[in-house]
Amino acid sequence: MAVFQYKARNAKGQIVSGLVEAPSSAVAVRLLHEKQLFVVSIAESKEGLSVASLEQLFKRISASDIANFTRQLSTMVTAGLSLPEALTILRTQTTNKIFAELLVDVEHQIVGGGNLGDALAKYPKYFSGTFIALVRAGEASGTLDQVLTRLADSLETQREFRSKVSGAMIYPVIILVGMMGVVAVMMVVVVPKL
């Protein structure tokens, strides 16, 4: 993705400037417009690797992000919000920029006449085939709120199981490292003296 430097007017008419990361200038303008900024000028930044692009290299969408997203979307759909409204709220609340970009794309597909299952199917790295199939079934049957609630329960159970397994592995790893340290000291200090 490229980094674009922009100058824009905010809702109060003040000139603001900054950097935005997007695949093209058109997408950058659209992202700024969604933040209530009216672009005066935009140009690709030639600074090379920026802090934002370095952050993108190392920050990923975690299973915890997906579980939280599913739970919150389930709650909002159950409360009667439309999918585009719920996705807009979730996008503004997330701190993960990569996940926010994913939500922008999903929201645009739904507003353009697509459905949630097809929009999520574009991201098989983050949403499993089972997840997508269940969402499609929920949309087709009109029980999306119930399906999302069950998916959220399942994802949270998986997350708890993973944390318990990793917690249970800490003690054996500490013992193993300690034993390796003792063997290393024996081989370096004690054995040569013998």
Buried (B, 14 or more C-beta within 10 A) or exposed (E): EBBBBBBBBEEEEEEBEEBBBBEEBEBBBBBBEBEEBEBEEBEEBEEEEEEBBEEBEEEEBEEEBBBBBBBBBBBBBEEEBEBEEBBBBBBEEBEBEBBBBBBBBBBBBBEEEBBBBBBBBBBEEBBEEEBBEBBBEBBEEEEBBBBBBBBBBBBBEEBEEEEEEEEEEEEEEEEEEEEEEEEEEEEEEEEEEE
